[in-house]
């Protein structure tokens, strides 16, 4: 019986682990791979305090080293489900069942992909899913935003302040974003909207330095294909949270709902980072969540010990 099991070894999970062991809690972090966290895929991170520029993989390795030095125990395993049995939580894995008094879900989320040629090949070479993270690399350049929801429009507005030209390509004849965001975007002169269109392929240079150079998109009304030069493609067709393993209250997209102290609808089960219903998917927010979830979980575990006494 562990005091606390943390599911997910990304920034939120490892931060929770570091805080938990400092509280003297018997803690285990479960992760399905050696290097985890979406941040590990980033070529360069420039908006994390203390590191003006660092690769995502290097930053993730620093998290892991810090956790190991702090005494955080980790285990590589696939979590299949979590069962709430009151003061005991049962975590089923591909290596058998584990038990704990409290659980922190820090399983993150993954951006949905267009699944087109070139998207995977040019990831971090011009293809991005986060303007806040990668927008500054495209100063005075041309970029394409794919999508029509709130996140797509918000980031198109952000990119319009950095890039020389922003094309927004959307499959439908109208945007899905809130009207106030639409009005704001339509009023920006360097944003051009291409409706009823779908990106078919992302193309670029090959060799030692690979960079996006253009896309091929299709006009869905007449089926004609067009070529559009660009330096980058920002894709916003949705985010999929990794929350299937737990039965707690979630929003319609599957993100876990929490209170202000990150407790879910079930006592002793907490959520931290991108898997929870949050207004911002950023590294600093995940780290903050991990610290708060561990602090709250430690108070809950201590209350159980007092009841036993």
C-alpha positions in Angstrom: 0.0 0.0 0.0 1.5 3.3 -1.2 0.5 6.6 0.3 0.3 8.2 -3.2 0.5 6.9 -6.7 1.1 9.5 -9.5 0.1 8.4 -13.0 2.2 10.2 -15.6 5.9 11.1 -15.6 5.7 14.4 -17.4 6.3 17.9 -15.9 3.1 17.8 -13.7 3.7 14.2 -12.5 7.4 14.6 -11.7 6.8 17.9 -9.9 4.1 16.2 -7.9 6.5 13.4 -7.1 9.3 15.9 -6.0 6.9 17.7 -3.6 5.3 14.5 -2.3 8.7 12.9 -1.2 9.6 16.2 0.5 6.4 15.8 2.5 7.6 12.4 3.6 4.9 10.5 1.6 5.5 7.0 0.3 5.1 7.8 -3.4 5.4 6.0 -6.7 5.3 7.5 -10.2 3.9 5.3 -13.0 4.9 6.1 -16.6 4.6 4.0 -19.8 7.9 5.2 -21.3 11.3 6.3 -20.3 10.9 9.8 -21.7 7.4 11.3 -21.4 5.6 14.6 -21.7 4.7 16.5 -24.9 7.4 19.0 -24.0 10.0 16.4 -24.9 9.0 16.8 -28.6 9.8 20.6 -28.6 13.0 21.6 -30.4 13.4 24.7 -28.3 11.5 26.0 -25.3 11.9 29.8 -24.7 9.0 30.7 -22.4 10.0 28.7 -19.3 11.5 30.9 -16.5 15.1 30.3 -15.8 15.9 28.9 -19.3 16.0 31.5 -22.1 16.4 28.6 -24.6 16.5 24.9 -24.0 15.4 21.8 -25.9 12.3 20.1 -24.7 14.1 16.8 -24.3 16.9 18.4 -22.3 14.4 20.1 -20.0 12.5 16.8 -19.6 15.8 15.0 -18.7 16.5 17.7 -16.1 13.1 17.0 -14.5 13.9 13.3 -14.4 17.3 13.9 -12.8 15.8 16.2 -10.2 13.1 13.7 -9.3 15.7 10.9 -9.0 17.9 13.0 -6.8 14.9 13.8 -4.6 14.2 10.1 -4.2 11.1 9.8 -6.4 10.5 6.1 -7.2 9.3 5.4 -10.7 8.1 2.4 -12.5 7.6 1.9 -16.3 4.2 0.3 -16.8 0.9 0.8 -18.6 -2.0 1.8 -16.4 -5.2 0.1 -17.5 -7.7 1.4 -15.0 -8.2 3.0 -11.6 -10.8 1.7 -9.1 -12.0 3.8 -6.2 -12.6 1.8 -3.1 -13.0 4.6 -0.6 -9.8 5.0 1.4 -8.1 2.5 -1.0 -7.5 3.1 -4.6 -6.6 0.2 -6.9 -4.5 0.8 -9.9 -4.6 -2.0 -12.5 -1.5 -2.1 -14.7 -0.1 -4.5 -17.2 2.2 -5.8 -14.4 -0.6 -6.4 -11.9 -2.5 -4.3 -9.4 -1.2 -1.6 -7.1 -2.8 0.1 -4.1 -2.6 3.5 -2.7 -4.4 5.9 -0.4 -4.5 8.7 -2.9 -3.9 9.1 -6.7 -2.8 12.0 -8.9 -3.8 11.8 -12.5 -1.1 13.5 -14.6 -1.6 11.7 -17.9 -1.5 14.8 -20.1 -3.2 15.3 -23.5 -2.2 15.0 -27.1 -3.1 17.3 -30.0 -5.3 15.8 -32.6 -3.5 15.5 -36.0 -4.5 16.1 -39.5 -2.9 12.8 -40.4 -1.6 14.1 -43.8 1.8 13.6 -45.5 4.5 15.9 -44.1 2.8 16.6 -40.8 4.9 14.0 -38.9 8.0 14.6 -40.9 8.1 18.4 -40.3 7.1 18.3 -36.6 9.2 21.0 -34.8 10.6 21.8 -38.3 7.8 24.2 -39.1 4.8 22.2 -38.0 3.5 23.1 -34.5 0.5 22.8 -32.3 1.2 25.8 -30.0 1.7 29.4 -31.1 2.6 30.5 -27.5 5.5 28.0 -27.6 6.7 28.4 -31.2 5.3 31.6 -32.5 8.5 33.7 -31.8 10.4 31.5 -34.3 8.3 32.9 -37.1 8.8 36.6 -36.7 8.2 38.5 -39.9 7.5 35.2 -41.7 4.4 33.6 -43.3 2.4 31.0 -41.4 -0.8 29.0 -41.8 -3.3 28.2 -39.0 -5.5 25.1 -39.6 -8.8 25.2 -37.6 -11.7 27.4 -36.8 -12.3 27.0 -33.1 -11.4 29.3 -30.1 -7.9 28.0 -29.8 -7.2 28.4 -33.6 -8.5 32.0 -33.6 -6.8 33.0 -30.4 -3.5 31.7 -31.7 -4.0 33.3 -35.2 -4.5 36.6 -33.4 -1.3 36.0 -31.4 0.6 35.0 -34.5 -0.6 38.1 -36.4 1.5 40.2 -34.0 4.6 38.2 -34.8 4.3 37.0 -38.3 4.2 39.1 -41.4 1.2 37.1 -42.8 -1.2 34.6 -41.3 -3.5 32.4 -43.5 -6.3 30.6 -41.6 -7.6 27.6 -43.4 -10.9 26.1 -42.3 -12.9 23.2 -43.6 -16.3 24.9 -43.1 -17.8 28.1 -44.5 -17.8 29.8 -41.1 -15.8 29.7 -37.9 -16.7 27.9 -34.7 -15.0 30.3 -32.4 -16.8 32.7 -30.1 -18.2 35.8 -32.0 -16.0 38.2 -30.0 -12.9 36.3 -31.2 -14.1 36.2 -34.8 -14.8 39.9 -34.8 -11.3 40.6 -33.5 -9.7 38.3 -36.0 -11.7 39.6 -39.0 -10.5 43.2 -38.1 -6.8 42.3 -38.3 -5.4 43.1 -41.8 -2.6 40.5 -42.0 -4.9 37.6 -41.3 -6.4 36.1 -44.5 -9.2 33.5 -44.3 -9.5 30.6 -46.7 -12.8 28.8 -46.0 -14.2 25.5 -47.4 -10.6 24.2 -47.7 -8.6 21.3 -46.5 -4.8 20.9 -46.3 -3.8 17.8 -48.2 0.0 17.8 -47.8 2.9 19.7 -46.1 6.0 20.1 -48.2 9.5 21.4 -47.5 13.2 21.1 -47.9 15.0 17.8 -47.3 18.6 17.1 -46.3 20.4 18.2 -43.2 18.1 21.1 -42.5 14.5 20.3 -42.9 12.0 23.2 -43.0 8.4 23.7 -44.1 8.1 25.6 -47.4 4.6 25.1 -48.6 1.3 23.3 -48.4 -1.1 21.8 -50.9 -4.8 22.4 -50.0 -8.0 21.5 -51.7 -11.0 23.8 -52.3 -13.9 21.7 -51.0 -16.4 23.4 -53.3 -14.8 22.7 -56.6 -12.2 20.1 -55.7 -9.4 22.2 -57.2 -6.0 21.9 -55.5 -3.8 24.9 -54.7 -0.3 25.5 -53.5 0.5 28.0 -50.8 4.0 29.1 -49.7 4.5 29.2 -46.0 7.2 29.0 -43.3 5.1 27.3 -40.7 1.8 25.4 -40.1 0.0 25.6 -36.8 -2.6 22.9 -36.4 -5.6 23.3 -34.1 -8.2 20.5 -34.8 -8.6 19.5 -31.2 -6.8 18.1 -28.2 -7.4 14.6 -26.8 -6.9 14.1 -23.1 -5.6 10.8 -21.8 -8.3 10.2 -19.3 -9.9 6.9 -20.3 -8.4 5.1 -17.4 -10.4 6.9 -14.7 -14.2 7.3 -14.1 -14.6 10.8 -12.6 -16.5 13.9 -13.7 -15.2 15.3 -17.0 -16.2 18.0 -19.4 -17.6 17.1 -22.9 -14.1 16.9 -24.4 -13.1 14.4 -21.7 -10.9 16.7 -19.6 -11.1 16.0 -15.9 -13.0 18.5 -13.8 -11.4 19.5 -10.5 -12.0 22.0 -7.7 -9.6 24.8 -6.8 -7.4 22.3 -4.9 -7.3 19.9 -7.9 -9.5 17.2 -6.3 -11.7 15.4 -8.7 -15.3 14.3 -8.1 -13.9 11.4 -6.1 -12.3 11.9 -2.7 -8.5 11.3 -2.7 -8.2 11.4 -6.5 -6.6 14.5 -8.0 -5.7 15.7 -11.5 -2.8 17.9 -12.6 -1.6 19.3 -15.9 -3.0 19.0 -19.4 -5.4 16.2 -18.6 -7.6 18.4 -16.5 -10.1 21.1 -17.5 -7.8 24.1 -17.5 -7.8 27.4 -19.4 -4.1 27.1 -20.3 -2.0 24.2 -21.6 1.5 25.4 -20.7 4.5 24.0 -19.0 4.4 26.5 -16.1 0.8 25.6 -15.5 1.5 21.9 -15.4 4.3 22.4 -12.9 2.1 24.6 -10.7 -0.6 21.9 -10.8 1.8 19.2 -9.8 2.9 21.1 -6.7 -0.7 22.0 -5.7 -2.0 18.4 -6.2 0.8 16.9 -4.2 0.3 19.4 -1.4 -3.5 18.8 -1.3 -3.0 15.0 -1.5 -0.5 15.1 1.4 -3.1 16.8 3.6 -5.7 14.2 2.6 -3.3 11.3 3.4 -2.4 12.9 6.8 -6.2 13.2 7.6 -6.5 9.4 7.0 -3.6 8.7 9.4 -5.2 10.9 12.1 -8.5 8.9 11.7 -6.6 5.7 12.3 -5.0 7.0 15.4 
